[in-house]
Amino acid sequence: LVIYPAAEIIPDANRIQEGLQKLEEEKKQYVKKLREQFKTEESARIQNIIEEFKENLVEFQGSVAMESYIGYFFDQTVSFFDYFDNEDTLFFLDEPGRLVEKGEAVETEFRESMIGRIEKGYILPGQMDVIFGYKQILSLLSRKNSILMSTMEAKNVPITPKRKYDFTVQSVPSYNNNFEVLVKDLERWKRNKYRVILLSGSRTRAMRLSEDLRDFDLNAFYSEDMDRELQSSEIMVAYGSLRRGFEYPLIKLVIISESDIFTNEKKKKRKKSAYEGKKIQSFTELTPGDYVVHENHGLGIYRGIEKIEVEGVTKDYIK
């Protein structure tokens, strides 16, 4: 059963009467203001729009689009978040810094558009507040159980996390139909007691893949039990889809997607820009705080070199 959001708002007679009264009062004030500014065309336009809406509302009621006038008929409105219980709901925010920037940009664009419509007599000033601003949304989210996920440490995000966890995650290589390289990596992960899951978009292909791996003396098996607790050095092939695979060294888990193994896509050639930046010969050329551009991970800030132990081996990693 799928229940879609209500497309109509059906107010009772008293609410309609009170809302129309508020609408009429603001219309008179705004028409007067426009006339004082000698904007006769704009004043006539807003009068016609409001009168047409009032006539349709009285005649058709709930079938009239009331969204842009909702503030006149309801003193309080609810948001998407109000439909979810605070205790039983968990929200995931991917790259919260970018979400804040996007929310601010959308709100600014909306308000600039609405200001233009007000000046031309298409809407009343009271219709500006028909959406929740990004700060209001962040305030609502701060009262919910949320997980913020960020590639780099998020800054300028109004939500302050109670706890922070760092995960070392890396992408798996693209095998480009080279099955022998895949087998070598699987053998290495098996020796290091990793748990490996290979996902295929077809059950038939998944079964065939597990059989092919067993031909290379790998104890791979096909399973549809995704709740199965995988043991160390086990290789499971399952039906499923994933855009790209990944590796969690700290918990010794690798998940490989079918697209990592078999590549059908042709890579698009990127146009080289006129300025490619300055390539460095050594990390000693960098100073903590410098802005850098990584060819895979994009823009970042160089923090220094950090020693991290992975599988008993300590190596230097860029931070």
LUMGUPA-32712 format. One record per residue: residue in three letters; x, y, z of N, C-alpha, C in turn. Coordinates in steps of 0.02 Angstrom, whole numbers, padded with zeros to 5 digits, always signed. Example, Ala and Ser with C-alpha at 12.3 -4.5 7.8 and 13.67 -1.06 7.14 Angstrom:
<recs>
ALA+00660-00284+00390+00615-00225+00390+00660-00165+00390SER+00642-00112+00354+00684-00053+00357+00645+00002+00394
</recs>
This chain:
<recs>
LEU+00042-00059+00000+00000+00000+00000+00044+00062+00000VAL+00032+00107-00047+00070+00170-00051+00021+00227-00040ILE+00034+00268+00010-00008+00326+00024+00031+00389+00003TYR+00006+00423-00047+00039+00482-00073+00019+00544-00033PRO+00061+00596-00032+00043+00658+00004-00021+00687-00024ALA-00060+00718+00021-00123+00749+00000-00109+00807-00047ALA-00145+00809-00102-00136+00863-00151-00184+00921-00137GLU-00235+00908-00096-00285+00960-00083-00285+00979-00009ILE-00302+01041+00005-00312+01065+00073-00386+01081+00079ILE-00420+01050+00126-00492+01059+00133-00507+01094+00199PRO-00510+01160+00200-00525+01197+00261-00600+01199+00273ASP-00619+01208+00337-00691+01215+00352-00714+01286+00336ALA-00780+01297+00343-00809+01362+00324-00781+01420+00365ASN-00772+01409+00430-00746+01462+00473-00675+01481+00454ARG-00634+01430+00439-00565+01444+00420-00561+01481+00353ILE-00605+01463+00307-00607+01497+00243-00626+01571+00252GLN-00676+01583+00294-00699+01651+00306-00645+01694+00338GLU-00611+01666+00389-00558+01703+00423-00499+01715+00375GLY-00481+01665+00335-00426+01672+00289-00439+01724+00235LEU-00500+01723+00208-00518+01772+00156-00518+01843+00184GLN-00537+01850+00247-00536+01916+00278-00465+01943+00284LYS-00418+01899+00306-00348+01919+00310-00320+01937+00241LEU-00340+01897+00192-00316+01907+00123-00342+01974+00096GLU-00405+01989+00109-00435+02051+00085-00403+02112+00117GLU-00388+02108+00182-00357+02164+00217-00288+02179+00190GLU-00248+02126+00179-00181+02137+00152-00183+02161+00080LYS-00231+02136+00042-00237+02157-00028-00252+02232-00032LYS-00297+02256+00010-00314+02328+00009-00254+02371+00026GLN-00216+02350+00077-00157+02388+00098-00105+02389+00042TYR-00095+02332+00010-00043+02329-00041-00063+02365-00105VAL-00127+02360-00123-00152+02397-00182-00144+02472-00171LYS-00159+02495-00111-00151+02566-00094-00078+02587-00101LYS-00033+02545-00077+00039+02560-00081+00062+02564-00153LEU+00039+02518-00195+00059+02518-00265+00033+02580-00301ARG-00028+02600-00285-00057+02659-00318-00020+02722-00297GLU+00002+02724-00234+00041+02782-00211+00107+02787-00248GLN+00131+02729-00272+00194+02727-00310+00180+02733-00385PHE+00117+02748-00403+00096+02755-00473+00106+02691-00513LYS+00099+02634-00480+00104+02569-00514+00033+02543-00525THR-00002+02575-00571-00072+02557-00583-00080+02488-00614GLU-00034+02469-00659-00038+02403-00691-00029+02348-00639GLU+00020+02357-00594+00034+02307-00543-00024+02301-00493SER-00053+02359-00475-00109+02358-00427-00170+02323-00457ALA-00183+02334-00521-00239+02301-00555-00227+02226-00560ARG-00164+02208-00573-00148+02137-00581-00159+02098-00516ILE-00135+02124-00460-00142+02087-00397-00215+02084-00376GLN-00253+02137-00391-00325+02135-00375-00360+02079-00413ASN-00345+02073-00477-00377+02022-00518-00357+01951-00495ILE-00293+01943-00478-00269+01877-00456-00303+01856-00391ILE-00307+01902-00343-00337+01885-00278-00412+01873-00285GLU-00446+01914-00325-00518+01906-00334-00534+01839-00368GLU-00493+01820-00416-00503+01756-00451-00493+01698-00402PHE-00441+01704-00360-00429+01651-00310-00487+01645-00261LYS-00512+01701-00238-00568+01701-00190-00630+01669-00220GLU-00645+01685-00282-00704+01656-00315-00697+01580-00323ASN-00637+01558-00344-00626+01486-00353-00628+01449-00286LEU-00602+01481-00234-00601+01449-00169-00672+01439-00142VAL-00713+01490-00149-00782+01485-00124-00821+01432-00164GLU-00807+01427-00228-00844+01381-00270-00818+01309-00266PHE-00751+01302-00269-00723+01234-00273-00689+01211-00208GLN-00674+01255-00163-00642+01241-00098-00578+01200-00105GLY-00579+01136-00082-00517+01097-00078-00482+01084-00143SER-00516+01090-00200-00484+01076-00264-00444+01135-00290VAL-00443+01191-00253-00405+01250-00273-00335+01246-00243ALA-00285+01264-00282-00216+01263-00257-00207+01319-00205MET-00203+01299-00142-00199+01347-00087-00128+01353-00059GLU-00080+01316-00087-00014+01313-00056+00017+01382-00045SER+00013+01425-00095+00045+01490-00089+00007+01538-00044TYR-00054+01520-00023-00094+01563+00021-00103+01531+00090ILE-00067+01478+00104-00080+01438+00163-00072+01478+00228GLY-00027+01528+00228-00016+01568+00288-00076+01609+00309TYR-00122+01622+00264-00182+01661+00280-00236+01618+00313PHE-00232+01553+00302-00284+01508+00327-00262+01465+00386PHE-00196+01458+00394-00170+01418+00450-00114+01458+00484ASP-00122+01468+00549-00072+01506+00587-00008+01466+00595GLN-00014+01400+00599+00044+01357+00607+00044+01303+00553THR+00103+01291+00526+00110+01237+00477+00163+01188+00501VAL+00164+01129+00472+00212+01078+00493+00260+01065+00436SER+00317+01037+00453+00368+01021+00404+00370+00945+00392PHE+00411+00925+00346+00422+00854+00331+00445+00817+00394PHE+00486+00850+00435+00515+00817+00493+00464+00804+00548ASP+00410+00843+00549+00360+00834+00601+00321+00768+00595TYR+00327+00735+00538+00292+00672+00528+00331+00613+00557PHE+00392+00625+00582+00433+00571+00606+00444+00577+00681ASP+00440+00520+00715+00450+00519+00787+00523+00534+00805ASN+00533+00574+00857+00601+00593+00876+00643+00534+00898GLU+00613+00485+00930+00651+00429+00958+00664+00374+00907ASP+00615+00362+00863+00620+00304+00818+00646+00320+00749THR+00666+00382+00737+00687+00402+00670+00760+00424+00671LEU+00797+00404+00620+00867+00423+00614+00878+00455+00546PHE+00904+00516+00545+00917+00553+00483+00991+00550+00467PHE+01007+00538+00403+01076+00537+00379+01087+00599+00336LEU+01138+00638+00352+01155+00698+00314+01223+00687+00280ASP+01222+00681+00214+01284+00670+00176+01315+00737+00158GLU+01376+00748+00180+01413+00811+00170+01371+00870+00195PRO+01362+00877+00261+01320+00931+00288+01341+01001+00268GLY+01407+01011+00260+01430+01077+00239+01402+01097+00172ARG+01401+01050+00125+01373+01064+00058+01297+01072+00062LEU+01265+01034+00106+01192+01040+00113+01173+01110+00138VAL+01213+01136+00185+01199+01204+00210+01207+01255+00154GLU+01261+01248+00115+01272+01294+00059+01215+01290+00009LYS+01194+01228-00007+01140+01218-00055+01075+01248-00028GLY+01060+01236+00036+00999+01263+00066+00998+01338+00065GLU+01055+01368+00081+01059+01442+00081+01049+01469+00010ALA+01079+01435-00039+01073+01458-00109+01001+01452-00134VAL+00968+01396-00118+00899+01386-00139+00853+01438-00108GLU+00863+01450-00043+00821+01499-00008+00832+01570-00037THR+00895+01588-00049+00909+01654-00078+00878+01662-00146GLU+00884+01610-00188+00854+01612-00255+00778+01618-00251PHE+00748+01581-00204+00675+01584-00196+00653+01654-00175ARG+00686+01682-00126+00666+01748-00101+00676+01803-00153GLU+00730+01799-00190+00741+01848-00243+00687+01844-00297SER+00667+01782-00312+00613+01772-00361+00547+01800-00335MET+00533+01787-00271+00471+01811-00241+00469+01887-00237ILE+00526+01918-00222+00528+01991-00219+00511+02021-00287GLY+00537+01990-00340+00521+02012-00408+00447+02005-00423ARG+00417+01951-00400+00345+01940-00412+00302+01989-00372ILE+00326+02007-00311+00290+02056-00271+00290+02124-00306GLU+00349+02144-00330+00356+02209-00362+00314+02215-00425LYS+00302+02158-00459+00263+02160-00520+00188+02146-00509GLY+00169+02138-00445+00098+02130-00429+00070+02061-00441TYR+00112+02009-00437+00088+01941-00446+00070+01907-00380ILE+00100+01929-00325+00086+01900-00259+00084+01955-00207LEU+00059+01939-00148+00058+01985-00091+00121+01973-00048PRO+00142+02024-00010+00201+02015+00032+00195+01957+00082GLY+00134+01943+00105+00124+01889+00153+00137+01820+00124GLN+00143+01815+00058+00155+01750+00026+00230+01733+00024MET+00271+01777+00051+00343+01763+00052+00360+01704+00098ASP+00323+01698+00152+00340+01648+00203+00302+01582+00192VAL+00311+01552+00134+00277+01489+00120+00324+01429+00124ILE+00388+01441+00135+00436+01386+00142+00474+01394+00207PHE+00502+01339+00231+00546+01341+00289+00616+01361+00265GLY+00646+01410+00299+00714+01429+00283+00763+01375+00305TYR+00823+01377+00277+00871+01324+00293+00891+01326+00367LYS+00890+01384+00398+00906+01389+00470+00851+01356+00511GLN+00788+01364+00490+00733+01332+00524+00739+01256+00519ILE+00757+01233+00459+00765+01161+00449+00821+01133+00492LEU+00877+01169+00496+00932+01147+00538+00912+01146+00612SER+00871+01195+00632+00847+01196+00701+00803+01135+00715LEU+00760+01117+00667+00719+01057+00675+00761+00994+00677LEU+00812+00991+00635+00856+00932+00632+00896+00924+00696SER+00914+00980+00728+00954+00976+00789+00918+00941+00846ARG+00851+00935+00840+00812+00900+00891+00800+00827+00873LYS+00824+00808+00815+00815+00739+00791+00879+00699+00800ASN+00873+00633+00797+00932+00590+00796+00961+00591+00726SER+01021+00616+00719+01050+00625+00653+01122+00598+00652ILE+01142+00575+00593+01211+00555+00581+01237+00598+00524LEU+01291+00635+00537+01322+00678+00487+01382+00643+00458MET+01383+00636+00392+01438+00601+00358+01476+00650+00314SER+01541+00655+00326+01581+00703+00289+01649+00674+00272THR+01671+00685+00210+01737+00660+00190+01792+00695+00229MET+01784+00760+00237+01831+00800+00278+01792+00828+00337GLU+01828+00852+00386+01794+00879+00445+01750+00937+00426ALA+01685+00930+00442+01637+00981+00423+01646+01044+00465LYS+01646+01101+00432+01652+01165+00466+01593+01210+00448ASN+01580+01258+00492+01525+01305+00481+01457+01271+00475VAL+01450+01214+00510+01386+01179+00512+01353+01193+00580PRO+01293+01223+00580+01262+01241+00644+01247+01183+00691ILE+01242+01122+00664+01227+01064+00707+01292+01039+00738THR+01296+01039+00804+01356+01016+00838+01348+00942+00858PRO+01389+00898+00830+01382+00827+00847+01403+00812+00919LYS+01369+00764+00950+01386+00745+01018+01449+00701+01020ARG+01457+00660+00968+01515+00616+00964+01541+00615+00892LYS+01606+00606+00885+01637+00602+00819+01674+00535+00812TYR+01668+00506+00753+01702+00443+00738+01738+00450+00671ASP+01799+00426+00668+01838+00428+00607+01842+00357+00577PHE+01828+00352+00512+01832+00288+00478+01882+00293+00421THR+01926+00244+00417+01972+00240+00360+01939+00198+00306VAL+01921+00230+00252+01886+00196+00197+01922+00210+00132GLN+01927+00160+00089+01958+00171+00024+01920+00132-00029SER+01924+00157-00090+01889+00124-00145+01929+00064-00169VAL+01894+00016-00197+01928-00043-00225+01949-00026-00297PRO+02000-00059-00322+02023-00044-00390+01972-00066-00443SER+01977-00037-00501+01935-00058-00557+01974-00111-00596TYR+01944-00170-00603+01981-00227-00632+01977-00229-00708ASN+01931-00193-00737+01927-00188-00810+01928-00256-00844ASN+01886-00302-00820+01878-00369-00849+01939-00414-00839ASN+01986-00392-00797+02046-00433-00785+02033-00477-00724PHE+02011-00538-00737+01991-00584-00684+02051-00607-00643GLU+02109-00613-00674+02168-00637-00638+02189-00588-00583VAL+02185-00524-00598+02202-00473-00547+02153-00476-00490LEU+02089-00486-00505+02038-00493-00453+02054-00552-00408VAL+02071-00608-00438+02086-00669-00399+02146-00656-00353LYS+02197-00622-00377+02255-00608-00335+02236-00565-00275ASP+02193-00515-00286+02171-00473-00231+02129-00513-00181LEU+02086-00556-00207+02045-00598-00163+02089-00645-00121GLU+02141-00672-00152+02187-00716-00115+02223-00676-00060ARG+02242-00614-00075+02276-00572-00025+02229-00556+00033TRP+02167-00537+00016+02118-00522+00069+02103-00584+00111LYS+02101-00641+00079+02088-00703+00115+02144-00718+00164ARG+02207-00709+00142+02264-00721+00186+02263-00673+00246ASN+02240-00612+00234+02238-00562+00288+02173-00565+00328LYS+02134-00619+00317+02073-00632+00356+02020-00578+00346TYR+02015-00554+00286+01961-00506+00269+01897-00544+00254ARG+01841-00511+00264+01776-00536+00241+01759-00500+00176VAL+01743-00538+00125+01733-00508+00058+01663-00525+00032ILE+01629-00474+00006+01563-00484-00025+01567-00457-00096LEU+01548-00498-00144+01544-00476-00214+01470-00473-00233LEU+01449-00416-00262+01379-00406-00280+01371-00409-00356SER+01319-00444-00377+01303-00449-00449+01231-00430-00459GLY+01217-00396-00515+01149-00373-00529+01103-00427-00553SER+01127-00488-00560+01086-00544-00582+01102-00605-00539ARG+01051-00641-00518+01062-00702-00479+01101-00754-00519THR+01084-00759-00583+01118-00808-00625+01192-00791-00631ARG+01208-00727-00643+01278-00707-00649+01314-00715-00582ALA+01279-00703-00527+01309-00710-00461+01329-00783-00449MET+01284-00830-00466+01299-00901-00457+01359-00921-00501ARG+01359-00896-00563+01413-00913-00609+01480-00885-00584LEU+01477-00824-00555+01538-00793-00529+01567-00833-00471SER+01524-00858-00427+01549-00898-00371+01580-00963-00396GLU+01551-00993-00448+01580-01054-00477+01648-01040-00509ASP+01653-00983-00544+01717-00965-00576+01772-00955-00524LEU+01754-00924-00467+01803-00912-00415+01825-00978-00382ARG+01780-01025-00376+01798-01090-00347+01847-01127-00393ASP+01842-01114-00458+01890-01145-00505+01961-01121-00492PHE+01968-01063-00458+02034-01037-00440+02051-01055-00367ASP+02018-01106-00341+02031-01131-00273+02015-01079-00219LEU+01966-01037-00233+01942-00989-00183+01876-01016-00155ASN+01870-01014-00089+01809-01042-00057+01751-00993-00062ALA+01734-00973-00123+01679-00927-00133+01613-00965-00135PHE+01560-00935-00110+01495-00966-00110+01441-00914-00124TYR+01386-00937-00154+01330-00892-00168+01279-00897-00112SER+01251-00840-00092+01201-00840-00039+01152-00782-00050GLU+01089-00794-00032+01039-00741-00034+01022-00716+00036ASP+01057-00743+00086+01046-00722+00155+01092-00663+00170MET+01066-00602+00161+01107-00542+00172+01116-00527+00246ASP+01079-00563+00289+01088-00554+00362+01140-00602+00390ARG+01168-00643+00347+01217-00692+00369+01279-00656+00395GLU+01304-00679+00452+01365-00650+00481+01426-00682+00448LEU+01460-00643+00408+01516-00669+00370+01576-00679+00416GLN+01610-00735+00409+01668-00751+00450+01733-00728+00415SER+01787-00726+00453+01852-00706+00425+01872-00752+00368SER+01900-00723+00316+01926-00758+00257+01871-00788+00213GLU+01808-00772+00227+01753-00797+00184+01741-00749+00126ILE+01722-00778+00069+01706-00739+00009+01635-00757-00011MET+01589-00710-00006+01519-00723-00022+01500-00684-00085VAL+01465-00717-00130+01438-00684-00190+01362-00680-00180ALA+01334-00621-00191+01263-00611-00179+01231-00569-00234TYR+01165-00573-00236+01127-00532-00284+01117-00462-00254GLY+01137-00411-00291+01129-00343-00267+01165-00295-00313SER+01156-00231-00301+01187-00180-00344+01219-00127-00301LEU+01274-00101-00325+01311-00049-00292+01351-00012-00345ARG+01352+00054-00341+01385+00093-00393+01460+00079-00394ARG+01492+00082-00336+01563+00068-00330+01576+00029-00265GLY+01627-00013-00267+01645-00050-00207+01689-00009-00160PHE+01702-00037-00100+01742-00001-00051+01774-00051-00003GLU+01824-00027+00034+01860-00068+00082+01865-00032+00148TYR+01848-00068+00202+01856-00043+00270+01914-00081+00303PRO+01975-00055+00301+02032-00092+00329+02026-00105+00404LEU+01996-00059+00442+01993-00067+00514+01950-00126+00536ILE+01898-00141+00498+01855-00198+00516+01864-00256+00467LYS+01913-00248+00422+01931-00301+00374+01870-00324+00334LEU+01839-00277+00300+01781-00291+00259+01790-00260+00190VAL+01776-00299+00138+01780-00274+00069+01715-00292+00034ILE+01686-00243+00000+01627-00255-00042+01644-00233-00113ILE+01635-00279-00160+01652-00267-00230+01589-00270-00272SER+01579-00219-00313+01520-00218-00357+01537-00249-00425GLU+01486-00268-00461+01497-00298-00527+01530-00248-00574SER+01514-00184-00565+01544-00133-00609+01618-00124-00596ASP+01642-00144-00536+01714-00142-00522+01751-00196-00561ILE+01717-00252-00574+01749-00309-00607+01744-00304-00682PHE+01683-00292-00706+01671-00290-00778+01654-00219-00799THR+01696-00190-00840+01687-00121-00861+01662-00117-00932ASN+01603-00088-00940+01575-00078-01007+01574-00005-01027GLU+01582+00039-00976+01577+00110-00990+01640+00136-01023LYS+01631+00181-01070+01688+00215-01101+01699+00280-01064LYS+01759+00288-01041+01774+00349-01003+01775+00409-01049LYS+01741+00461-01027+01739+00523-01065+01804+00561-01055LYS+01830+00586-01110+01891+00625-01105+01875+00694-01077ARG+01913+00712-01026+01902+00777-00996+01942+00830-01034LYS+01910+00886-01044+01945+00941-01076+01993+00972-01027LYS+02054+00980-01050+02104+01011-01007+02093+01086-01004SER+02095+01111-00944+02087+01183-00935+02153+01217-00952ALA+02148+01282-00963+02208+01320-00982+02259+01320-00926TYR+02235+01319-00863+02281+01319-00807+02272+01256-00767GLU+02324+01216-00761+02319+01152-00727+02348+01153-00656GLY+02369+01211-00633+02397+01215-00566+02471+01196-00566LYS+02501+01200-00509+02572+01185-00502+02580+01116-00472LYS+02613+01071-00509+02625+01004-00484+02685+01005-00437ILE+02678+00968-00381+02732+00966-00333+02775+00904-00344GLN+02838+00909-00328+02884+00853-00334+02890+00814-00269SER+02878+00848-00213+02884+00817-00147+02837+00851-00099PHE+02816+00813-00047+02770+00841+00003+02805+00895+00045THR+02872+00897+00042+02908+00948+00080+02894+01018+00052GLU+02867+01021-00009+02850+01086-00038+02787+01116-00008LEU+02749+01073+00029+02686+01096+00058+02695+01118+00129THR+02655+01167+00149+02652+01191+00217+02582+01179+00244PRO+02576+01153+00306+02509+01143+00334+02466+01206+00327GLY+02406+01197+00300+02361+01253+00288+02356+01271+00215ASP+02402+01244+00172+02400+01257+00100+02339+01223+00069TYR+02309+01257+00021+02255+01226-00018+02286+01182-00072VAL+02260+01122-00079+02286+01075-00129+02228+01045-00168VAL+02243+01021-00228+02193+00987-00270+02218+00917-00285HIS+02183+00867-00259+02201+00797-00271+02166+00775-00335GLU+02201+00737-00377+02171+00718-00441+02111+00672-00434ASN+02104+00638-00377+02046+00594-00366+01996+00623-00317HIS+02021+00656-00264+01977+00679-00210+01959+00752-00213GLY+01990+00790-00258+01971+00860-00267+02005+00907-00218LEU+01971+00963-00204+02000+01017-00164+02003+00998-00090GLY+02058+01018-00058+02066+01004+00013+02118+01051+00044ILE+02128+01043+00109+02178+01083+00145+02230+01035+00174TYR+02292+01046+00159+02346+01003+00182+02358+01015+00257ARG+02352+00961+00297+02361+00967+00370+02428+00940+00394GLY+02460+00899+00352+02524+00870+00372+02526+00796+00357ILE+02578+00763+00382+02586+00691+00373+02570+00656+00439GLU+02528+00604+00435+02508+00567+00495+02525+00493+00487LYS+02553+00463+00539+02570+00392+00537+02509+00351+00558ILE+02490+00303+00517+02432+00260+00531+02454+00187+00522GLU+02433+00146+00570+02450+00075+00567+02393+00036+00536VAL+02406+00001+00481+02356-00040+00447+02386-00110+00437GLU+02351-00160+00465+02373-00230+00460+02444-00239+00487GLY+02459-00204+00542+02523-00212+00574+02580-00173+00543VAL+02565-00136+00489+02616-00097+00454+02602-00023+00463THR+02651+00014+00487+02643+00086+00497+02669+00123+00435LYS+02625+00165+00407+02644+00204+00348+02625+00277+00358ASP+02656+00320+00317+02640+00391+00318+02581+00405+00272TYR+02532+00442+00297+02474+00460+00257+02465+00536+00260ILE+02440+00562+00204+02426+00634+00201+02362+00648+00239LYS+02363+00701+00278+02303+00721+00314+02281+00789+00289
</recs>
